Structure formats: C-alpha cells, structure tokens
Amino acid sequence: MLLRYHSNVETVSDMRELAPADTAPEALNGIERPARNKKLLTNIHSFRALAIFLIVAGHTFFPLSNATATRVIVDTLDDSSIFFVFVAGYLFRHLHGDYHFFGYLRKKFTNVILPYLFVATPGVILAVGRRHDLLRYPQLAGHHLPFRMAWFYIHSGAQINSALWYIPMITLMYLAAPALSAVIRNPRWYGVIIPLTALSMLIHRMPVSEKTDIVHLWLYFLPAYMLGMWFSQFGEELLGGLDRRLGLLLILIVACVAAMPILITGHVGNYTESGYFTFESGIIDWTFLQKAVLAMLLVVAFRRLPKAAHRVLAPLGDASFAIYFVHMYWLALLLRLFPLQGMSGPAANWQDAHGDLLQWISFTVATMALSYATAATVKKLAPRWHRSLIGY
C-alpha cells in the first residue's frame, strides 16, 4: 500500500517553506487538499510554540504554598502533550499527498528516530548503570547489557529523560499511517474518534515512572491525533467563524480551563493508572477532554494574534521538537545545582519538592532558555546534520 505524504512533518522549521503562497485546492485521492496559506501555517506554528512552553512548564512545576493556585496551574498544564499530538495529526492531514509511505518512514527515521536515539543515549547509559533503575524494573533481571539498553530505548519513559516516552508512542502513529490515510480518503470513518475518545477517558495515562507500555500510550493519544486530522479537514471551516467573535471565543477558552478545578472535585492533574481500566484516579479522565477541546479553540484563537506575536513565537515553534528532546536533562541539572525544599533521591525526582511561584517561573524560563540554546548551538555547529542529531 502506498501513502503519499510530505517529508519532515514533525520538524516544524520547514512549515513556512511548505506554504510560500496561497494555492488553489486540488483533487487528490478523492479529497481536496486545503489551500496552504501562510496564515494557516503560522497559526499552527505559533500554537506548537505554546504547546512546548506548557509542556516544559508542566514538567518544571512543583507544589506551591497556595493549594488553590497549585490546583489551577496543574489542571491547566497537565496533559499538554495532547496539544503536540493534535498538531502532529493536523499536519499529517494538511500535508497529505506528495510522497510514498516508505519515503515518509525514511524521513521520519532521519528527522525523528535518529535524533531520538542520539538524545536518549545519555539517559539510557545512566539507567543501565544505576542499580536503582534496574531494581525498579525486575523484568530486566538476568538480561545482558544490550537487552537492557534496548529496553530503555523502547520504554524511554523509564529513564531520567522521561519525556522521551513520546517518540516510541508517536512512532506507532507513523506505522499506522496507511490506516490513517484511509480515514482521510473516507471521512465517514472519522466517526471512530467518538468511541476512541471514550476509551481514552476510561483507560487514562500511566504514571511517569511507569510509562513502559507504549501501546497503552498510543491508544490513549490516538483520538487526539485523529482529532487533529479531522480539524484540518473539516474543523477549520466549521469553527472558523469563532475567530471573528473574539469575546465568545475567549469565554469558551476560559470556561474550558476553569472547568477542571470547578467541576472536578477531589482530583488534581493527570488521571494516571497502572494498567487498563484500573480506575485508581477515578472513572473518567476529564483532562483528556479538556485538552482536546482546548486544542481546537486555541488554534482558532491564534488566528487573531498580531504578526509581532507570531514573530516572537516563531523561534520556539522552530525548535519545539529539539526543546522537547533535551529539556529534561537541563531540568535535572538545574535541580541538582539548585535543589528545592523537600527534594530527595535522584535530581529529577522532585515530586516531593515544594517552593514558591518565582522559583517555578525561574526554573521554567531557565530550562526553556538552555534547551533552546542547545538546539541553536547544535544547528550552528552541525549545519548538515543538526536535524539528525537533535531534530532541529
């Protein structure tokens, strides 16, 4: 089976190059390709910059002295990875139509998998060398070093750079591309998003320390990916009028953000489970629904941003994948250099830490700045290989 697709879908530094001017829709495989205009891609580009900021801010967050503020911030930031997945699905459909499936996989290997292997290696080496990590995963007992290293590459959420769980999960999306392409050609199949969303809201996510089941993660995020596809194909047109009613749009966004701490009592942040349908955090994962709805509303809202705002966000959008790759390393180093009150154990284990708002903002800004500087440095020093080294 063949799948036609643009290369470099995930490396958003090329997004503006893919849309130099408005082009007329053209028939392809029974569907119409949307006019690729600068406004549309700038919209998505800036939204991805926001997504990476929220992800980093969520990873740097620790409990504050004010419990209400802690709850509102956690409910706002947690599960922001859904935004990343939504954008990936949006781009999958938006750029659908130019290359064969195996060419698509080859580009993914070059621009996503290779930098992942490069960036993950320090964490993998540290994990296989630490008795603590090996004892935490008894399934590694008795196996030789190559097997243990391969296990941590596949189950990358189990190592210090735990954010890298995203890459094995999104790789399953890449491998499912022929089936997802069939949905684009047969839009009535988008109806499967509804039962898949219900499934995600019931199976929940796995805790950070136990993100070893990539199939579980893939099932959880699949409807968010497909929702991005649907939004690219139909949602932009259906919700496009909202950007001309800014007041209503802002009210909907605020209501969506406020719904979690107001309507959902007794729970803060991600709904995490140790397995399928264990319901340890409750029955329904409202965070998934919140972030899925917010993704659509925010993409529409970003149409109203002034050009100056898009110019400010553009560098973060360009480097978003690289920032995602390396930010946990920098955060672990910062926490070792500037430990918070209540910290114990490994530098990256700050769940029991606590501090004030200024400390959190400082950690977030420093982590973002150092991660961006790393991406820019690699790009400058390795102009031919930077995408294969760090995805930027």
Secondary structure, 3 states (H helix, E strand, C coil): CCCCECCCCCCHHHCCCCCCCCCCCCEECCEECCCCCHHHHHHHHHHHHHHHHHHHHHHHCCCECCHHHHHHHHHHHCCCHHHHHHHHHHHHHHCECCCCHHHHHHHHHHHHHHHHHHHHHHHHHHHHHCHHHHHHCHHHCCCCHHHHHHHHHHCHHHCCCHHHHHHHHHHHHHHCHHHHHHHHHCHHHHHHHHHHHHHHHHHCECCHHHCCCHHHHHHHHHHHHHHHHHHHHHHHHHHHHHHHCHHHHHHHHHHHHHHHHHHCCCCCCCCECCCCCCCCCCCCCHHHHHHHHHHHHHHHHHHHCCHHHHHHHHHHHHCHHHHHHHHHHHHHHHHHHCCCECCCCCCCCCCCCEECHHHHHHHHHHHHHHHHHHHHHHHHHCCCCHHHHHCC
